[in-house]
Amino acid sequence: MLFSPPSPPVPPPQTTLNVGIGTVGVTSIFFGMLDKIENGKVFLGLSFALRIIEACGNSGFLTGRSRNGRGVLVDDLVSATLKIIPVVYIVLKKK
């Protein structure tokens, strides 16, 4: 397009993967500490905020995983194992 704004820089896949899984881990730790809050409104607000941040980290993790391209560089068996990790993560998270 003639007058399109410049696109923002895209972080590398490994960075997206690391930041995403780190965000999920930190928010899971904070979510485990929510039982210390006695005020119901604060508890509800923080639990929603932490779940939203965790969802952003999870999407970053899955995006980084799909864009990483390790499947091209490694054996087929290892590639299949790496591809099933996000599926297992999602299934176990729902329980």
N, CA, C and O of each residue as an XYZ file, in Angstrom:
380
protein
N       0.840     -1.183      0.000
C       0.000      0.000      0.000
C       0.878      1.236      0.000
O       2.025      1.215      0.448
N       0.325      2.278     -0.500
C       1.105      3.494     -0.660
C       1.332      4.221      0.653
O       2.435      4.705      0.906
N       0.317      4.307      1.486
C       0.413      5.065      2.730
C       0.273      4.188      3.966
O      -0.288      4.632      4.968
N       0.759      2.973      3.924
C       0.635      2.085      5.085
C       1.709      2.442      6.113
O       2.832      2.792      5.748
N       1.362      2.352      7.400
C       2.367      2.640      8.435
C       3.409      1.527      8.482
O       3.139      0.401      8.064
N       4.578      1.839      8.981
C       5.599      0.781      9.063
C       5.191     -0.280     10.079
O       4.607      0.031     11.118
N       5.502     -1.523      9.770
C       5.138     -2.610     10.679
C       6.123     -2.657     11.843
O       7.306     -2.361     11.671
N       5.637     -3.030     13.029
C       6.530     -3.092     14.191
C       7.521     -4.244     14.046
O       7.259     -5.200     13.316
N       8.642     -4.157     14.728
C       9.600     -5.261     14.629
C       9.058     -6.529     15.296
O       8.387     -6.462     16.326
N       9.353     -7.657     14.707
C       8.884     -8.944     15.217
C      10.020     -9.583     16.021
O      11.135     -9.722     15.519
N       9.733     -9.977     17.286
C      10.799    -10.612     18.066
C      11.133    -11.989     17.507
O      10.282    -12.635     16.896
N      12.358    -12.438     17.712
C      12.716    -13.785     17.217
C      11.929    -14.869     17.947
O      11.494    -14.656     19.079
N      11.739    -16.026     17.318
C      10.919    -17.086     17.916
C      11.421    -17.561     19.278
O      10.617    -17.842     20.167
N      12.729    -17.655     19.453
C      13.251    -18.141     20.729
C      12.917    -17.168     21.855
O      12.627    -17.590     22.975
N      12.955    -15.877     21.567
C      12.593    -14.872     22.571
C      11.117    -14.973     22.928
O      10.750    -14.909     24.101
N      10.272    -15.130     21.911
C       8.832    -15.268     22.155
C       8.550    -16.512     22.997
O       7.722    -16.479     23.907
N       9.236    -17.592     22.692
C       9.060    -18.837     23.434
C       9.484    -18.669     24.890
O       8.755    -19.070     25.797
N      10.652    -18.084     25.119
C      11.163    -17.933     26.482
C      10.330    -16.961     27.311
O      10.030    -17.236     28.474
N       9.958    -15.840     26.727
C       9.148    -14.862     27.463
C       7.767    -15.440     27.760
O       7.223    -15.225     28.843
N       7.203    -16.169     26.809
C       5.883    -16.762     27.015
C       5.871    -17.789     28.132
O       4.996    -17.752     28.997
N       6.821    -18.699     28.125
C       6.834    -19.734     29.163
C       7.217    -19.140     30.506
O       6.754    -19.611     31.545
N       8.058    -18.110     30.503
C       8.390    -17.428     31.757
C       7.190    -16.712     32.352
O       6.979    -16.735     33.564
N       6.405    -16.074     31.489
C       5.201    -15.387     31.947
C       4.197    -16.374     32.523
O       3.587    -16.107     33.559
N       4.023    -17.505     31.864
C       3.104    -18.531     32.365
C       3.568    -19.044     33.728
O       2.756    -19.232     34.634
N       4.854    -19.267     33.869
C       5.381    -19.766     35.142
C       5.209    -18.773     36.278
O       4.794    -19.146     37.375
N       5.524    -17.516     36.021
C       5.416    -16.491     37.075
C       3.957    -16.267     37.464
O       3.642    -16.163     38.649
N       3.071    -16.194     36.482
C       1.661    -15.979     36.821
C       1.064    -17.183     37.537
O       0.173    -17.024     38.370
N       1.543    -18.388     37.225
C       1.055    -19.565     37.946
C       1.481    -19.526     39.412
O       0.721    -19.920     40.296
N       2.691    -19.051     39.662
C       3.151    -18.911     41.047
C       2.303    -17.874     41.777
O       1.867    -18.106     42.904
N       2.069    -16.728     41.130
C       1.240    -15.691     41.760
C      -0.194    -16.172     41.968
O      -0.822    -15.841     42.974
N      -0.715    -16.957     41.014
C      -2.076    -17.467     41.172
C      -2.166    -18.419     42.363
O      -3.199    -18.490     43.028
N      -1.101    -19.137     42.626
C      -1.077    -20.019     43.787
C      -1.034    -19.266     45.101
O      -1.397    -19.816     46.141
N      -0.597    -18.014     45.072
C      -0.519    -17.217     46.293
C      -1.761    -16.359     46.522
O      -1.803    -15.580     47.474
N      -2.767    -16.490     45.666
C      -3.979    -15.678     45.814
C      -4.800    -16.044     47.043
O      -5.645    -15.258     47.472
N      -4.572    -17.210     47.611
C      -5.352    -17.605     48.785
C      -5.016    -16.758     50.013
O      -5.729    -16.818     51.015
N      -3.963    -15.989     49.950
C      -3.585    -15.110     51.067
C      -4.418    -13.827     51.111
O      -4.391    -13.109     52.111
N      -5.156    -13.535     50.038
C      -5.949    -12.304     49.956
C      -7.312    -12.555     50.596
O      -7.992    -13.530     50.274
N      -7.698    -11.670     51.497
C      -8.961    -11.851     52.214
C     -10.109    -11.056     51.604
O     -11.266    -11.451     51.750
N      -9.827     -9.963     50.934
C     -10.871     -9.144     50.320
C     -11.347     -9.821     49.035
O     -10.540    -10.139     48.162
N     -12.648    -10.040     48.923
C     -13.206    -10.763     47.788
C     -13.063    -10.030     46.473
O     -12.782    -10.649     45.448
N     -13.254     -8.705     46.485
C     -13.169     -7.935     45.239
C     -11.730     -7.879     44.726
O     -11.491     -7.976     43.523
N     -10.788     -7.724     45.632
C      -9.379     -7.713     45.230
C      -8.980     -9.091     44.698
O      -8.272     -9.191     43.697
N      -9.434    -10.146     45.366
C      -9.153    -11.500     44.923
C      -9.691    -11.739     43.520
O      -8.992    -12.285     42.666
N     -10.925    -11.335     43.285
C     -11.543    -11.544     41.979
C     -10.825    -10.757     40.890
O     -10.574    -11.274     39.802
N     -10.496     -9.498     41.191
C      -9.800     -8.679     40.205
C      -8.419     -9.215     39.867
O      -8.033     -9.268     38.699
N      -7.675     -9.615     40.897
C      -6.337    -10.157     40.647
C      -6.384    -11.507     39.943
O      -5.527    -11.801     39.110
N      -7.373    -12.325     40.270
C      -7.455    -13.623     39.606
C      -7.770    -13.454     38.123
O      -7.206    -14.160     37.287
N      -8.672    -12.520     37.786
C      -8.946    -12.252     36.372
C      -7.719    -11.683     35.674
O      -7.384    -12.101     34.565
N      -7.043    -10.730     36.318
C      -5.863    -10.116     35.710
C      -4.755    -11.147     35.491
O      -4.107    -11.157     34.444
N      -4.542    -12.012     36.480
C      -3.497    -13.023     36.331
C      -3.834    -14.034     35.241
O      -2.948    -14.472     34.506
N      -5.098    -14.405     35.132
C      -5.481    -15.353     34.071
C      -5.333    -14.719     32.694
O      -4.958    -15.402     31.741
N      -5.619    -13.430     32.575
C      -5.457    -12.754     31.284
C      -3.982    -12.681     30.915
O      -3.613    -12.936     29.768
N      -3.132    -12.332     31.888
C      -1.690    -12.272     31.635
C      -1.156    -13.668     31.315
O      -0.303    -13.828     30.442
N      -1.662    -14.669     32.021
C      -1.235    -16.041     31.744
C      -1.638    -16.472     30.339
O      -0.880    -17.165     29.661
N      -2.828    -16.066     29.897
C      -3.265    -16.410     28.541
C      -2.373    -15.747     27.494
O      -2.068    -16.349     26.465
N      -1.955    -14.515     27.752
C      -1.024    -13.846     26.829
C       0.313    -14.579     26.789
O       0.891    -14.757     25.716
N       0.807    -15.004     27.948
C       2.053    -15.761     27.978
C       1.919    -17.099     27.284
O       2.840    -17.544     26.598
N       0.778    -17.742     27.459
C       0.541    -19.030     26.813
C       0.494    -18.872     25.295
O       1.037    -19.703     24.567
N      -0.146    -17.819     24.820
C      -0.187    -17.604     23.370
C       1.202    -17.278     22.838
O       1.556    -17.694     21.735
N       1.996    -16.530     23.618
C       3.372    -16.274     23.201
C       4.201    -17.542     23.158
O       5.016    -17.730     22.255
N       3.989    -18.416     24.141
C       4.692    -19.701     24.169
C       4.330    -20.541     22.947
O       5.210    -21.091     22.285
N       3.045    -20.640     22.652
C       2.619    -21.453     21.518
C       3.043    -20.838     20.189
O       3.375    -21.560     19.249
N       3.033    -19.513     20.105
C       3.483    -18.850     18.881
C       4.978    -19.063     18.683
O       5.425    -19.375     17.579
N       5.744    -18.896     19.747
C       7.180    -19.131     19.651
C       7.509    -20.569     19.322
O       8.464    -20.849     18.598
N       6.720    -21.473     19.855
C       6.938    -22.898     19.590
C       6.652    -23.226     18.129
O       7.387    -23.993     17.506
N       5.589    -22.648     17.584
C       5.236    -22.973     16.201
C       6.180    -22.294     15.210
O       6.395    -22.812     14.114
N       6.743    -21.147     15.578
C       7.643    -20.423     14.678
C       9.100    -20.813     14.857
O       9.959    -20.330     14.119
N       9.394    -21.663     15.806
C      10.780    -21.937     16.133
C      11.508    -22.714     15.039
O      12.686    -22.464     14.786
N      10.837    -23.630     14.402
C      11.433    -24.347     13.291
C      12.435    -25.404     13.678
O      13.270    -25.790     12.859
N      12.377    -25.882     14.898
C      13.312    -26.924     15.302
C      13.019    -28.246     14.603
O      13.906    -29.091     14.486
N      11.796    -28.432     14.140
C      11.444    -29.687     13.486
C      12.231    -29.940     12.223
O      12.383    -31.090     11.810
N      12.732    -28.896     11.604
C      13.510    -29.055     10.386
C      14.923    -29.522     10.721
O      15.558    -30.217      9.928
N      15.408    -29.139     11.890
C      16.805    -29.379     12.216
C      17.069    -30.701     12.923
O      18.216    -31.144     12.979
N      16.049    -31.336     13.458
C      16.269    -32.533     14.264
C      15.607    -33.741     13.630
O      14.895    -33.628     12.631
N      15.850    -34.886     14.219
C      15.310    -36.150     13.731
C      13.778    -36.153     13.795
O      13.187    -35.380     14.549
N      13.143    -37.012     13.014
C      11.686    -37.074     12.977
C      11.089    -37.456     14.324
O      10.054    -36.916     14.715
N      11.717    -38.366     15.028
C      11.199    -38.796     16.322
C      11.235    -37.663     17.337
O      10.268    -37.445     18.067
N      12.340    -36.950     17.383
C      12.452    -35.812     18.288
C      11.481    -34.712     17.875
O      10.894    -34.043     18.726
N      11.315    -34.527     16.574
C      10.382    -33.530     16.075
C       8.951    -33.853     16.505
O       8.210    -32.955     16.903
N       8.562    -35.112     16.429
C       7.222    -35.513     16.863
C       7.044    -35.289     18.360
O       5.971    -34.884     18.808
N       8.087    -35.548     19.124
C       8.022    -35.322     20.571
C       7.860    -33.844     20.880
O       7.063    -33.468     21.739
N       8.615    -33.006     20.182
C       8.509    -31.566     20.418
C       7.157    -31.012     19.976
O       6.668    -30.045     20.559
N       6.556    -31.605     18.967
C       5.256    -31.130     18.501
C       4.134    -31.513     19.458
O       3.121    -30.815     19.517
N       4.284    -32.592     20.203
C       3.212    -33.031     21.086
C       3.255    -32.312     22.434
O       2.270    -32.350     23.172
N       4.365    -31.659     22.777
C       4.482    -30.982     24.069
C       3.391    -29.927     24.268
O       2.768    -29.928     25.330
N       3.117    -29.020     23.307
C       2.036    -28.059     23.537
C       0.663    -28.717     23.694
O      -0.181    -28.232     24.448
N       0.446    -29.818     22.979
C      -0.841    -30.514     23.092
C      -1.012    -31.070     24.502
O      -2.072    -30.918     25.110
N       0.021    -31.707     25.014
C      -0.033    -32.261     26.381
C      -0.201    -31.131     27.391
O      -0.944    -31.266     28.364
N       0.488    -30.020     27.159
C       0.382    -28.868     28.057
C      -1.062    -28.357     28.115
O      -1.575    -28.064     29.195
N      -1.707    -28.253     26.969
C      -3.077    -27.750     26.918
C      -4.031    -28.738     27.583
O      -4.916    -28.328     28.334
N      -3.862    -30.037     27.315
C      -4.754    -31.047     27.892
C      -4.614    -31.086     29.408
O      -5.619    -31.149     30.116
N      -3.387    -31.049     29.916
C      -3.184    -31.083     31.359
C      -3.645    -29.818     32.035
O      -4.058    -29.852     33.194
N      -3.585    -28.702     31.337
C      -4.020    -27.428     31.907
C      -5.527    -27.399     32.112
O      -6.012    -26.730     33.024
N      -6.281    -28.119     31.272
C      -7.734    -28.127     31.385
C      -8.223    -28.936     32.568
O      -9.366    -28.766     32.993
N      -7.390    -29.814     33.113
C      -7.824    -30.661     34.239
C      -7.777    -29.924     35.533
O      -8.108    -30.487     36.576
